[in-house]
Amino acid sequence: FFFFISTPPSIHTQQNMMITVITPSNLNKELLSSIVDGDVEFLNELWDCFKEEYKYSYETLRIAAKSKDISTATLHSHNIKSGSANLGAEKLQDISSNLENAAKKADFDYILTSLPVLQKAYDELAFAFADWIKSLQ
């Protein structure tokens, strides 16, 4: 599940208050706010979809890197990158972009050693996202 934004994001939360664009986890709340337009239930649905896609692509990327499968590693690192970009998860997007480039170059050692960094960024994102959702309710 991926979605694309073609218009500039607005900067309003559910209460029409200005929000911070970047948090320590690099969660772009401005982008997400423009997508969900104050609908916290929809925001939760987006997160759930992203979470499932991330878990599947992370595990598939790990297996592909171990088996040195260039096309699968490239595809699933790209999936994480594009899903992260669409969700406003900029740190995760940057890391997965590096993984995608490594996959294209068949640098599987880089991928395997970077997977814990990717997972740590995801964990930070999950914490920040949960914290933000809690603040909106």
C-alpha positions in Angstrom: 0.0 0.0 0.0 1.5 3.3 -1.1 0.0 6.6 -1.8 1.4 9.7 -3.6 1.0 13.4 -2.9 0.8 15.8 -5.8 -0.2 19.0 -3.9 1.8 20.9 -1.3 0.9 19.9 2.2 -1.0 22.1 4.6 0.2 22.7 8.1 -2.8 22.0 10.3 -3.6 19.4 12.9 -7.0 18.2 14.0 -7.3 21.4 16.1 -6.0 23.6 13.2 -2.8 24.4 15.2 0.6 24.8 13.6 2.8 21.7 14.1 6.5 20.9 14.1 7.7 19.6 10.7 10.6 17.4 11.9 10.9 15.5 15.2 14.0 13.6 16.4 12.8 10.6 14.5 12.4 12.6 11.3 8.7 12.1 11.2 7.2 14.7 8.9 4.0 15.5 10.7 3.2 18.3 8.3 3.0 15.9 5.4 1.0 13.4 7.4 -1.4 16.1 8.6 -2.1 17.2 5.1 -2.9 13.6 4.0 -5.2 12.7 6.8 -6.8 16.2 7.4 -7.4 15.6 11.1 -8.7 12.1 10.7 -6.8 10.2 13.4 -8.5 6.9 12.5 -7.2 7.2 8.9 -3.8 8.1 10.3 -3.8 4.8 12.3 -4.9 2.9 9.2 -2.0 4.4 7.2 0.4 3.4 9.9 -0.9 -0.1 10.1 -0.6 -0.5 6.4 3.0 0.9 6.4 3.9 -1.3 9.4 2.8 -4.5 7.6 4.5 -3.5 4.4 7.7 -2.6 6.3 7.8 -5.9 8.2 7.3 -7.9 5.0 9.9 -5.9 2.9 12.4 -5.9 5.7 12.4 -9.7 6.1 12.4 -10.2 2.3 15.3 -7.8 2.0 17.2 -9.7 4.7 16.7 -13.0 3.0 17.5 -11.6 -0.5 20.8 -10.1 0.8 21.8 -13.4 2.4 21.0 -15.2 -0.9 22.6 -12.4 -3.0 19.4 -11.8 -4.9 19.9 -8.4 -6.6 16.5 -7.9 -8.0 14.6 -8.8 -4.8 16.9 -6.8 -2.6 16.5 -3.8 -4.9 12.7 -4.1 -5.0 12.2 -4.4 -1.3 14.7 -1.7 -0.3 12.8 0.5 -2.8 9.5 -0.5 -1.3 10.7 0.6 2.2 12.1 3.8 0.7 8.9 4.8 -1.1 6.6 3.8 1.7 8.8 5.8 4.1 8.7 8.8 1.8 5.0 8.7 1.5 4.6 8.5 5.2 7.0 11.3 5.9 9.6 9.1 7.6 12.6 10.9 6.3 15.3 9.1 8.3 14.0 5.7 7.3 13.7 6.9 3.7 17.4 8.0 3.6 18.6 4.7 5.1 16.6 2.6 2.7 17.7 4.7 -0.2 21.3 3.8 0.7 20.2 0.2 0.9 18.6 0.4 -2.5 21.8 1.8 -4.0 23.8 -1.0 -2.3 21.5 -3.6 -3.7 21.9 -2.2 -7.2 25.6 -2.6 -6.8 25.3 -6.1 -5.3 26.9 -4.8 -2.0 25.2 -7.4 0.2 27.7 -7.0 3.0 26.6 -3.3 3.3 23.0 -4.3 3.3 23.4 -7.0 6.0 25.4 -4.7 8.3 23.0 -1.8 7.7 19.8 -3.8 8.5 20.1 -3.2 12.3 20.4 0.6 11.6 17.3 0.4 9.4 15.4 -1.5 12.2 16.6 1.0 14.8 15.3 3.9 12.7 12.0 2.1 12.3 11.7 1.5 16.0 12.3 5.2 16.6 9.7 6.1 14.1 7.2 3.7 15.6 7.8 5.3 19.0 7.4 8.8 17.7 4.4 7.9 15.7 2.6 6.3 18.7 3.5 9.3 20.8 2.1 11.7 18.2 -1.1 9.7 17.8 -1.6 9.8 21.6 -1.2 13.5 21.6 -3.9 13.9 18.9 -6.5 11.9 20.9 
